[in-house]
Amino acid sequence: MNAFAPSVFSDAPSVASLPHNLEAEQALLGSLMFDNAVFERLSDRLRGSHFYEPFHQRLYDAVEDHIRQGMLAEPTILMERFKQDPAFQEFGGLRYLADLVDRAPPAANAPDYARVVYDLALRRDLIRIGGEIIKEAPNPETPADEQIEQAEQTLYSLAETGKPSSGFVSFSHALSGAVQMAAEAYQRDGKLAGLATNLDDLDAKLGGLHPSDLLILAGRPSMGKTALATNIAFNVARNYRWEPTPEGRKTVNGGVVAFYSLEMSAEQLAMRILADASGVSSDKLRKGEIDASDFGKIRDAAVEIGESPLYIDATGGLSISKLAARARRLKRMDHGLDLIIVDYLQLITTGENSQKNRVQEVSEITGGLKALAKELSVPIIALSQLSRQVEQREDKRPQLSDLRESGSIEQDADCVMFVYRESY
C-alpha cells in the first residue's frame, strides 16, 4: 500500500489483496469535502464504484450528489445521510469525516489522487475479466473466436467507460448528458441535435443522425441507396472538425466515418465520391472519357478531400462479430468514430457454422447492429434490399412489409427510410 496521506484506518475492517490504495481514497475524499470546487477538476469518468472501500463508494456518491444539486458537501451535512449506515459508525462516524478533512492534502493534488483511484479500479476489473476469460477458455461449447470477440467487447467497454458494463445511471448523470448534448448541438453547423448529413430535407426530418440510433435505408436495386449513403458519408467526413480535450479529442462538427462496403471495392466507392466532389460524371470516369479539364478537376478534388476521415472496409462476407470488432478498434484510435454505414445488411453473415435460417440470421444481424450503435454511441445506417413483391403491386411505393427477411429489421430500427423513384 503506497503512502499518500496519513492513514486513519487503524480500526477499519481488514481488506483483501486486490490492487487498492485506501490512503489515496481518503486524500481525495478529504479534499472534496474541504473544498467542493475540487469536484470540477476531476475527470467525469470517476464514479463512486471506482473506490475500493464500499463506504468510500457511498461517501463519494453522496458528495457528488450534493455538489450537483448545488448543496454544500461537508461532514456535518453529510452525516445526516449516513446515520443508519453501520459502516459509518464502524469507521468512527462524524469524527472519521472530520479527520479526512483535517488531513486533506492541497486541493491542487486532488486530480492526481483521482487518477490513482481510477487506475487501480481498472486494474481490479482487469483481474476480474482475466479470471473470467481463463475460466471460459476451456469451454468447448463456445468457439474460440467468439470468446475473443466477447473479451474484446468487454475490454473495449472498460476502456471507454471505466466500467465493464453501464448498469444503472442516476437521473442527475443522465440529465447532465442531455444538457451536454444540447450544448454540442448549439455549437454544430445547422444547430442540429444529431450529426448533420448536409441534406437539408433529411436533416429537417430527422434532426440529424443521433448516437445509438440504427437507421435502415431500403430500396430496390438501382434506386440509389449506395449513392445516397456515399453522399451522406462524404458530407459528414468533409465537415469534420474537432477540439482537444483532457482525454484526447472531441468532435464538434461533422465526424469520422466507417463505411463497410460489402458489395463494392474501396476504389469503386472512392470513384463515386471523387465524381461527386469534382463534378465530373462517374459514368465518364468509369469509361475513361475524360479530357484534360476533367482530369484537372479530379486532381484538385482529390487533393481537397484526401484527408477526410472516411475509412472504407470492403471485406466481402464480413460477419457481424468481425464488423463490430473492427468498429471498436477504429473507435479506439485517436480520432474516434462518429458514424457507421453498412452497404448492405443482407450481405453480412452471422458466422461460419450457423444453423439458423436466413430470417433468424437477419434478426441476429439487426440486433447486433443496434447493440453496436448503443455500445459505441454512434448512429449506424444500414442499407437493405426490398423483396420482389413490391414489383407485383400497382402502387410500387415501398412499405415496411417489403423489407426482405424483414422480421426484426423494423423492430430493431429506430428509423426506416425508403429510396423511391416513381419514374424509374
PyMOL commands that set and color helices and strands:
alter all, ss='L'
color gray80, all
select helices_A, chain A and resi 22-34+36-41+48-50+54-68+75-82+86-90+94-102+107-136+144-161+171-187+189-191+200-206+225-238+266-278+282-287+292-305+320-332+345-347+358-376+388-392+400-402+409-412
alter helices_A, ss='H'
color red, helices_A
select strands_A, chain A and resi 214-219+241-245+248-253+257-261+310-313+339-343+380-385+415-418
alter strands_A, ss='S'
color yellow, strands_A
deselect
rebuild
show_as cartoon
